[in-house]
Amino acid sequence: MNLTKLFRRVCALEWNVKFRKSGKSLCTIYPKEGFFTVLVVIGAREKEAVEAILPECTKEVREIYRKTKLGNEQKWLMIDLEDQGEVYEDIFRLIEIRKG
């Protein structure tokens, strides 16, 4: 099998779940084997509120926020979620801010 066919098969197997409220994207969840990756986009409107709660968030979420580059006045936070611990709670806080 050539690489192009293999690449197409792998891409076809990947899927995600997008959560929206009133047409606004809240987050996207990418299932992986044994964990999920959650994408939360922080826009210009949410930036101040997110930065206000950031000191209360886990070190992992603070590092992801710090390392994520700003593009079009947005930060696309890709957060790996393995259990319902503190990172889980941080993600819900970010989604609440997105919700408005």
Secondary structure, 3 states (H helix, E strand, C coil): CCHHHHHHHHHHHCCCEEEEECCEEEEEEEEECCEEEEEEEECHHHHHHHHHHHHHCCHHHHHHHHHCCCECCEEEEEEEECCCCHHHHHHHHHHHHHHC
